[in-house]
Amino acid sequence: MTRHWTCAAALDVVTAWRAGGHVEAEAARATRLARLSRGDGVVCYSARTSRGGRPLRAFTALGTVADDAPWRVGADGPWRRTVVFEVAAVVAARPLLPVLAVAGASVEGEERWASPFRRGLVELSAGDFAAIAGAMRDGLDPDAHVIGRAVRDGPP
């Protein structure tokens, strides 16, 4: 059964993940990545452009898990999962919130709306993943109607 996940990381980190074809967890956190299975969908959420950088609050990468287990970089490096990333637009998260179940009651709390996306690796419903992925894919088409807007200064 395919599952769907959101990974939280700053845009510069997500850009490095895309270039390397993986998502990553802290050195001691293989257990979180072990929940992912081959074929699962992954969307990355970036609250900021970099650690301490300007606020972004956008979905910044979309892909599919392409391996069977976490793997480690070196003897004590970070744990990773191989991901095949799609070409997708970076889209602002806030306009999607009314259609996302994961945001739920948090939409009303101005400061708390993004809290579900900031917890590292969080499972999404198929509907939430489809809404986010659809907006990211449609964001590449200038003629498509996209909930919200594409963030133009992010990676393609």
C-alpha positions in Angstrom: 0.0 0.0 0.0 1.4 3.4 -1.0 1.8 5.9 1.7 2.6 9.6 1.5 4.9 11.8 3.5 6.1 15.3 4.1 9.7 16.1 5.1 10.6 19.4 6.6 13.8 21.1 5.7 15.1 24.6 4.7 15.1 25.2 0.9 18.9 25.1 0.7 18.8 21.6 2.3 16.0 20.4 0.0 18.0 21.7 -3.0 20.9 19.6 -1.9 18.6 16.6 -1.4 17.2 17.0 -5.0 20.7 17.2 -6.4 21.8 14.1 -4.5 18.5 12.1 -5.2 17.7 11.5 -1.5 16.0 12.7 1.6 17.9 12.7 4.9 17.6 12.3 8.6 19.9 13.1 11.5 22.7 10.6 12.1 20.8 8.8 14.9 17.4 8.8 13.2 17.2 5.9 10.8 14.0 4.7 12.5 12.0 7.6 11.0 13.2 6.9 7.5 12.5 3.2 8.0 8.8 4.0 7.9 9.0 4.9 4.2 8.6 2.1 1.6 9.6 1.9 -2.1 6.9 3.8 -4.1 5.8 6.0 -1.3 5.3 9.7 -2.2 7.3 12.4 -0.6 6.8 16.2 -0.6 9.2 18.6 1.1 8.1 21.6 3.0 10.4 24.5 3.6 9.6 27.1 6.3 12.7 29.1 5.4 15.2 29.6 2.6 18.0 28.5 4.9 18.6 28.0 8.6 18.0 31.5 9.9 17.1 32.7 6.3 14.0 34.5 5.2 10.6 32.9 5.6 9.4 30.8 2.6 6.5 28.5 3.9 6.3 26.5 0.7 6.3 23.0 -0.7 9.6 22.8 -2.4 10.1 19.2 -3.8 8.0 16.3 -4.9 9.2 12.7 -5.4 8.9 9.0 -5.0 10.9 6.7 -2.7 13.1 4.4 -4.9 14.9 2.1 -2.4 14.0 -0.5 0.2 15.7 0.7 3.4 17.6 3.6 4.9 21.3 3.8 4.1 24.0 5.6 6.0 26.7 8.0 4.7 29.9 6.7 6.3 30.2 5.2 9.7 28.4 8.0 11.6 27.0 10.2 8.9 23.3 10.9 8.2 20.8 8.3 7.2 19.2 8.7 3.8 16.5 7.3 1.5 16.8 7.4 -2.3 14.1 9.5 -3.9 13.4 10.2 -7.6 12.3 13.8 -7.7 9.9 15.2 -10.2 10.2 18.5 -11.9 7.6 20.5 -10.0 6.9 24.1 -9.1 7.6 25.5 -5.6 4.2 26.5 -4.3 3.1 28.5 -1.3 1.6 26.3 1.5 -0.9 28.8 3.0 -3.4 28.9 0.0 -3.6 25.1 0.1 -4.5 24.9 3.8 -8.3 25.1 3.4 -8.2 21.8 1.4 -5.6 20.0 3.5 -6.9 17.7 6.3 -3.4 17.7 8.0 -3.8 21.4 8.7 -7.3 20.9 10.2 -8.1 23.3 13.0 -4.6 24.8 12.8 -5.7 26.9 9.9 -7.6 29.2 12.3 -4.5 29.7 14.5 -2.4 32.3 12.6 0.9 31.2 14.2 0.2 27.5 14.2 -1.0 26.7 10.7 2.3 25.3 9.5 3.0 23.2 12.7 2.0 19.9 11.1 4.7 20.4 8.4 7.5 21.3 10.8 7.8 18.0 12.6 10.3 16.4 10.3 8.7 13.4 8.7 4.9 13.3 8.9 2.5 11.0 7.1 -0.1 12.6 4.8 -3.4 11.3 3.7 -3.7 10.4 0.0 -6.0 13.3 -0.5 -3.6 15.8 1.1 -0.7 14.5 -1.0 -2.8 14.6 -4.2 -3.7 18.3 -3.5 -0.1 19.3 -2.8 1.3 17.3 -5.7 -1.3 18.6 -8.1 -0.6 22.2 -7.2 3.1 21.6 -7.7 2.7 19.9 -11.0 0.1 22.5 -12.2 2.4 25.3 -11.1 4.6 24.5 -14.1 1.8 25.2 -16.5 1.1 28.9 -17.0 -2.4 28.1 -18.2 -3.4 25.9 -15.3 -5.5 27.1 -12.4 -3.4 26.6 -9.3 -4.6 27.0 -5.8 -2.4 29.7 -4.5 0.6 30.8 -6.6 3.9 29.3 -7.6 6.9 30.7 -5.7 9.0 31.9 -8.6 12.4 32.2 -6.8 12.6 28.5 -5.8 14.1 25.6 -7.8 12.1 24.1 -10.6 
